[in-house]
Structure formats: C-alpha cells, structure tokens
C-alpha cells in the first residue's frame, strides 16, 4: 500500500478558511484540514477540525495549535493578511512548525491599498514575520487584480478570483505528492524546492489552439498578481493539466519552461488529467531564486 506524506492545511481567518475549504473538497490522500479563527468565520464550514480563538491566542489555545501541527510532514498555511487572525496567527503556526523542524508553505493575499491604514500596517508587519518563519511564502497582491480581470467584475467576484489563485498555488504543491497523477512529484524533491525558498513567484495560465501548451506557459510566467518576479528563477515546480493532454503538449510545455530559465535551474514537473479543460492546457509555475 502506497504511503503518502502527512500534510496538514491550516486555513486562518475568513479568507484562509474559504481557501482551505476549497482544497478540502479535492479529497486528497493523507491531508488533514484545520480551520482557525472566530466563531463567525468557522460556523458555516463542515470541516471537522475547528480551532476557535479569542482576540489573542491564550496559552491553552496555543497548545491546541501545537497539538494540531504535531505529526505533520508538511504544514500548509493560507490566510488573508490585514485582519487579526491572518496577520497574527498565521506566523504563530509557522513558528510552531519551525520549532519542531516541520517545513512550512504559506499562501496569503495582501489587502487592497484603499483599505484602511490599520489593515495595511497589520498586513505588512504580519507578512514580514511570516516570511521569517515559513520556508516558502506566496503573496498575492489584491491591488493588481484589475490588470487581469474585466473592469465590470463585481467586488465579490474579484475576491473569489484571489481565493482561486491561492487555491491553485497550493493545489500545485499538494496534488503531485498525494494524488495518483500522470506524473507525480517525489515528496523529498518537493521538500528540496520548499526548504529555504523564501518569497516565491506563482503564476497560472490557460492556453488554447494549436500552441495551447506554450501559450499556457507564457501566461503562467507573466502573472502580475505575484509579489515576487519570475526572472532569474533557480528552482521551479511546474504542473501541467488538460482533459486530453498528450505527449507532444507535455514536451512543448516543458521546452517552453526551459527556454525561460538558466540551464542550471532545477525544474520539477508534474502532470494530470483535468476533464474540465476541454481543448485547453493549464500550467502553474512556482519559482524561487537564490537570495
């Protein structure tokens, strides 16, 4: 029987809980989910593991977080920065994981600039500490969303789009090591890419037509939502999906990625069938570079 790594996903605050719930419906092997926040943020979810916190985590509540982290091979965090839980609790969980030598990935969104000064200040402070505690941090800039969505999109639609980007980023990390795919990632290779990665680039692109694989790579490599640039990437995790993905398209996607990076870059590929992508190819890229 195949043994999968034990991955624990923590959705922190309202935004983080939404993204964690989206991931939960993927029904991964050996992935455990925890929602962390206030009663109001957690009551609608059917997740079994809920950790309700007060305004500031007490010693008892911190013990609950420590118990939840214990036993994980990888901790995954997702949150919206700026609010109390996203800015304060996310890095606390990362610190707990770091103290027991568990690698940590965090995917968060940064508030719009029109939000009040307190949220922006909290976001900046919280993100700084999170980057010090987590091995890999993916930060999506809400301010940049107008560059990639129609002007007529509603505010709620824009926020759902940000949630979807965070979902895709974390799914590209989790799926290849816990789900039987066309091409899987070895967990140790994934950890090699995660450890010490720091702030990383993330982009996802969809291509159609005769050059759909190449188009998808080009879109994925030019994502303006990411706070980190793609240029000079040293380690990359690339996931390719399609309903009718064939060898030629996989090879075209791989070649297109390799043309964008130095010959010395480490590129790890995974691939899977996604029936929703009829006549399309979707490529996601996580890229880090040496400090």
TAZI-V922476 format. One record per residue. N is the residue number from 1. RES is the residue in one small letter. PSI is psi in degrees with one decimal (none if undefined). D_LAST is the distance of its C-alpha to the last C-alpha in whole Angstrom. Layout:
n=N res=RES psi=PSI d_last=D_LAST
n=N res=RES psi=PSI d_last=D_LAST
This chain:
n=1 res=x psi=131.2 d_last=40
n=2 res=x psi=133.8 d_last=36
n=3 res=x psi=123.3 d_last=34
n=4 res=x psi=153.0 d_last=31
n=5 res=x psi=151.3 d_last=28
n=6 res=x psi=108.8 d_last=29
n=7 res=x psi=133.1 d_last=27
n=8 res=x psi=123.6 d_last=28
n=9 res=x psi=128.4 d_last=27
n=10 res=x psi=115.9 d_last=27
n=11 res=x psi=120.1 d_last=28
n=12 res=x psi=126.2 d_last=28
n=13 res=x psi=-179.7 d_last=31
n=14 res=x psi=-52.3 d_last=32
n=15 res=x psi=-45.5 d_last=30
n=16 res=x psi=-37.8 d_last=28
n=17 res=x psi=-37.7 d_last=31
n=18 res=x psi=-45.7 d_last=32
n=19 res=x psi=-41.6 d_last=29
n=20 res=x psi=-38.7 d_last=30
n=21 res=x psi=-38.5 d_last=33
n=22 res=x psi=-43.1 d_last=33
n=23 res=x psi=-36.2 d_last=31
n=24 res=x psi=-34.7 d_last=33
n=25 res=x psi=-8.2 d_last=36
n=26 res=x psi=-16.0 d_last=34
n=27 res=x psi=55.1 d_last=36
n=28 res=x psi=156.8 d_last=33
n=29 res=x psi=140.0 d_last=34
n=30 res=x psi=33.4 d_last=33
n=31 res=x psi=126.3 d_last=31
n=32 res=x psi=137.4 d_last=32
n=33 res=x psi=139.9 d_last=32
n=34 res=x psi=133.2 d_last=32
n=35 res=x psi=131.6 d_last=33
n=36 res=x psi=125.5 d_last=32
n=37 res=x psi=-155.1 d_last=34
n=38 res=x psi=167.6 d_last=37
n=39 res=x psi=-43.7 d_last=40
n=40 res=x psi=-33.5 d_last=40
n=41 res=x psi=-21.6 d_last=37
n=42 res=x psi=-17.9 d_last=38
n=43 res=x psi=-29.0 d_last=42
n=44 res=x psi=-19.7 d_last=42
n=45 res=x psi=148.0 d_last=39
n=46 res=x psi=8.8 d_last=41
n=47 res=x psi=137.4 d_last=38
n=48 res=x psi=-29.7 d_last=40
n=49 res=x psi=103.7 d_last=37
n=50 res=x psi=130.2 d_last=37
n=51 res=x psi=104.7 d_last=36
n=52 res=x psi=126.9 d_last=37
n=53 res=x psi=154.7 d_last=36
n=54 res=x psi=-161.9 d_last=37
n=55 res=x psi=-37.3 d_last=36
n=56 res=x psi=135.2 d_last=34
n=57 res=x psi=128.5 d_last=33
n=58 res=x psi=172.9 d_last=36
n=59 res=x psi=-38.7 d_last=36
n=60 res=x psi=-41.5 d_last=38
n=61 res=x psi=-36.7 d_last=35
n=62 res=x psi=-35.9 d_last=32
n=63 res=x psi=-35.7 d_last=34
n=64 res=x psi=-41.2 d_last=35
n=65 res=x psi=-41.9 d_last=31
n=66 res=x psi=-42.4 d_last=30
n=67 res=x psi=-36.1 d_last=33
n=68 res=x psi=-38.4 d_last=32
n=69 res=x psi=-33.4 d_last=28
n=70 res=x psi=134.6 d_last=30
n=71 res=x psi=-6.2 d_last=30
n=72 res=x psi=144.3 d_last=27
n=73 res=x psi=-23.6 d_last=25
n=74 res=x psi=134.0 d_last=23
n=75 res=x psi=132.0 d_last=23
n=76 res=x psi=127.4 d_last=22
n=77 res=x psi=141.9 d_last=23
n=78 res=x psi=139.5 d_last=24
n=79 res=x psi=162.3 d_last=25
n=80 res=x psi=124.9 d_last=26
n=81 res=x psi=155.2 d_last=24
n=82 res=x psi=-42.4 d_last=26
n=83 res=x psi=172.2 d_last=29
n=84 res=x psi=-48.6 d_last=30
n=85 res=x psi=-44.6 d_last=29
n=86 res=x psi=-41.8 d_last=26
n=87 res=x psi=-27.6 d_last=24
n=88 res=x psi=-40.0 d_last=26
n=89 res=x psi=-31.4 d_last=26
n=90 res=x psi=-48.3 d_last=23
n=91 res=x psi=-23.0 d_last=21
n=92 res=x psi=-43.2 d_last=24
n=93 res=x psi=-40.5 d_last=24
n=94 res=x psi=-39.3 d_last=21
n=95 res=x psi=-40.8 d_last=21
n=96 res=x psi=-44.1 d_last=24
n=97 res=x psi=-41.5 d_last=23
n=98 res=x psi=-37.9 d_last=20
n=99 res=x psi=-26.4 d_last=23
n=100 res=x psi=19.7 d_last=24
n=101 res=x psi=36.6 d_last=21
n=102 res=x psi=121.7 d_last=22
n=103 res=x psi=146.2 d_last=19
n=104 res=x psi=135.1 d_last=18
n=105 res=x psi=133.9 d_last=18
n=106 res=x psi=131.7 d_last=18
n=107 res=x psi=117.2 d_last=20
n=108 res=x psi=162.0 d_last=21
n=109 res=x psi=145.6 d_last=22
n=110 res=x psi=135.3 d_last=22
n=111 res=x psi=161.1 d_last=26
n=112 res=x psi=149.2 d_last=27
n=113 res=x psi=-21.3 d_last=28
n=114 res=x psi=-6.6 d_last=31
n=115 res=x psi=160.9 d_last=31
n=116 res=x psi=157.5 d_last=32
n=117 res=x psi=-32.3 d_last=30
n=118 res=x psi=-43.9 d_last=30
n=119 res=x psi=-41.9 d_last=29
n=120 res=x psi=-40.7 d_last=26
n=121 res=x psi=-44.4 d_last=25
n=122 res=x psi=-39.6 d_last=25
n=123 res=x psi=-47.6 d_last=23
n=124 res=x psi=-44.0 d_last=20
n=125 res=x psi=-46.2 d_last=21
n=126 res=x psi=-39.9 d_last=21
n=127 res=x psi=-37.3 d_last=18
n=128 res=x psi=-46.0 d_last=16
n=129 res=x psi=-40.0 d_last=17
n=130 res=x psi=-41.7 d_last=17
n=131 res=x psi=-29.1 d_last=13
n=132 res=x psi=-26.5 d_last=14
n=133 res=x psi=-37.6 d_last=16
n=134 res=x psi=149.9 d_last=15
n=135 res=x psi=-41.9 d_last=13
n=136 res=x psi=131.4 d_last=13
n=137 res=x psi=127.5 d_last=14
n=138 res=x psi=117.5 d_last=16
n=139 res=x psi=122.3 d_last=17
n=140 res=x psi=128.6 d_last=20
n=141 res=x psi=111.2 d_last=21
n=142 res=x psi=-32.9 d_last=25
n=143 res=x psi=-28.0 d_last=26
n=144 res=x psi=-3.1 d_last=25
n=145 res=x psi=-28.6 d_last=27
n=146 res=x psi=-18.9 d_last=30
n=147 res=x psi=-13.5 d_last=28
n=148 res=x psi=-4.4 d_last=29
n=149 res=x psi=158.7 d_last=32
n=150 res=x psi=147.3 d_last=35
n=151 res=x psi=-27.1 d_last=37
n=152 res=x psi=-4.3 d_last=39
n=153 res=x psi=136.7 d_last=37
n=154 res=x psi=163.8 d_last=38
n=155 res=x psi=-41.9 d_last=36
n=156 res=x psi=-36.6 d_last=36
n=157 res=x psi=-38.3 d_last=36
n=158 res=x psi=-41.0 d_last=32
n=159 res=x psi=-36.4 d_last=31
n=160 res=x psi=-34.4 d_last=32
n=161 res=x psi=-43.5 d_last=30
n=162 res=x psi=-44.2 d_last=27
n=163 res=x psi=-40.4 d_last=28
n=164 res=x psi=-36.1 d_last=29
n=165 res=x psi=-44.7 d_last=25
n=166 res=x psi=-40.7 d_last=24
n=167 res=x psi=-48.2 d_last=26
n=168 res=x psi=-38.9 d_last=25
n=169 res=x psi=-47.4 d_last=22
n=170 res=x psi=-34.2 d_last=23
n=171 res=x psi=-34.9 d_last=26
n=172 res=x psi=-19.0 d_last=23
n=173 res=x psi=-43.3 d_last=22
n=174 res=x psi=-50.3 d_last=25
n=175 res=x psi=-45.2 d_last=28
n=176 res=x psi=-16.5 d_last=26
n=177 res=x psi=-9.0 d_last=27
n=178 res=x psi=-2.5 d_last=30
n=179 res=x psi=134.5 d_last=32
n=180 res=x psi=115.1 d_last=34
n=181 res=x psi=177.5 d_last=32
n=182 res=x psi=-47.0 d_last=33
n=183 res=x psi=119.5 d_last=30
n=184 res=x psi=165.5 d_last=28
n=185 res=x psi=139.2 d_last=25
n=186 res=x psi=137.3 d_last=25
n=187 res=x psi=-37.1 d_last=24
n=188 res=x psi=-35.3 d_last=22
n=189 res=x psi=-39.5 d_last=20
n=190 res=x psi=-43.8 d_last=19
n=191 res=x psi=-34.9 d_last=18
n=192 res=x psi=-39.3 d_last=16
n=193 res=x psi=-30.2 d_last=14
n=194 res=x psi=-45.8 d_last=14
n=195 res=x psi=123.4 d_last=13
n=196 res=x psi=16.3 d_last=10
n=197 res=x psi=-32.4 d_last=9
n=198 res=x psi=-146.3 d_last=8
n=199 res=x psi=126.7 d_last=10
n=200 res=x psi=159.6 d_last=11
n=201 res=x psi=142.0 d_last=13
n=202 res=x psi=134.9 d_last=17
n=203 res=x psi=147.3 d_last=20
n=204 res=x psi=139.3 d_last=24
n=205 res=x psi=148.9 d_last=26
n=206 res=x psi=132.7 d_last=30
n=207 res=x psi=149.8 d_last=32
n=208 res=x psi=173.5 d_last=36
n=209 res=x psi=-166.8 d_last=38
n=210 res=x psi=-25.1 d_last=38
n=211 res=x psi=37.0 d_last=34
n=212 res=x psi=-35.9 d_last=33
n=213 res=x psi=-44.5 d_last=30
n=214 res=x psi=-41.5 d_last=29
n=215 res=x psi=-41.3 d_last=29
n=216 res=x psi=-41.0 d_last=28
n=217 res=x psi=-45.4 d_last=25
n=218 res=x psi=-39.9 d_last=25
n=219 res=x psi=-42.9 d_last=25
n=220 res=x psi=-31.5 d_last=22
n=221 res=x psi=-0.7 d_last=20
n=222 res=x psi=54.2 d_last=21
n=223 res=x psi=115.9 d_last=21
n=224 res=x psi=-10.7 d_last=21
n=225 res=x psi=-25.9 d_last=21
n=226 res=x psi=138.6 d_last=17
n=227 res=x psi=-18.4 d_last=15
n=228 res=x psi=141.2 d_last=12
n=229 res=x psi=154.5 d_last=13
n=230 res=x psi=-28.8 d_last=14
n=231 res=x psi=143.5 d_last=13
n=232 res=x psi=28.5 d_last=11
n=233 res=x psi=137.9 d_last=11
n=234 res=x psi=-36.6 d_last=10
n=235 res=x psi=132.8 d_last=12
n=236 res=x psi=140.1 d_last=15
n=237 res=x psi=117.7 d_last=18
n=238 res=x psi=128.2 d_last=21
n=239 res=x psi=132.1 d_last=24
n=240 res=x psi=131.3 d_last=27
n=241 res=x psi=151.0 d_last=31
n=242 res=x psi=156.0 d_last=34
n=243 res=x psi=-34.6 d_last=38
n=244 res=x psi=43.3 d_last=39
n=245 res=x psi=128.2 d_last=36
n=246 res=x psi=173.5 d_last=37
n=247 res=x psi=-39.5 d_last=35
n=248 res=x psi=-42.8 d_last=35
n=249 res=x psi=-39.5 d_last=33
n=250 res=x psi=-42.7 d_last=31
n=251 res=x psi=-39.8 d_last=30
n=252 res=x psi=-41.3 d_last=30
n=253 res=x psi=-44.4 d_last=27
n=254 res=x psi=-44.3 d_last=25
n=255 res=x psi=-38.5 d_last=26
n=256 res=x psi=-38.6 d_last=25
n=257 res=x psi=-46.6 d_last=21
n=258 res=x psi=-28.2 d_last=21
n=259 res=x psi=-18.4 d_last=22
n=260 res=x psi=-10.7 d_last=19
n=261 res=x psi=165.9 d_last=16
n=262 res=x psi=153.4 d_last=16
n=263 res=x psi=-23.7 d_last=18
n=264 res=x psi=-5.1 d_last=16
n=265 res=x psi=145.0 d_last=14
n=266 res=x psi=118.8 d_last=16
n=267 res=x psi=123.8 d_last=18
n=268 res=x psi=122.9 d_last=20
n=269 res=x psi=144.4 d_last=23
n=270 res=x psi=158.8 d_last=26
n=271 res=x psi=149.7 d_last=29
n=272 res=x psi=162.0 d_last=32
n=273 res=x psi=134.0 d_last=35
n=274 res=x psi=104.9 d_last=35
n=275 res=x psi=-17.9 d_last=39
n=276 res=x psi=-12.4 d_last=38
n=277 res=x psi=66.0 d_last=36
n=278 res=x psi=123.7 d_last=40
n=279 res=x psi=26.1 d_last=39
n=280 res=x psi=159.6 d_last=35
n=281 res=x psi=134.6 d_last=32
n=282 res=x psi=133.2 d_last=29
n=283 res=x psi=131.3 d_last=26
n=284 res=x psi=141.5 d_last=23
n=285 res=x psi=124.6 d_last=19
n=286 res=x psi=127.2 d_last=16
n=287 res=x psi=130.1 d_last=13
n=288 res=x psi=164.3 d_last=9
n=289 res=x psi=159.0 d_last=6
n=290 res=x psi=143.0 d_last=4
n=291 res=x psi=none d_last=0
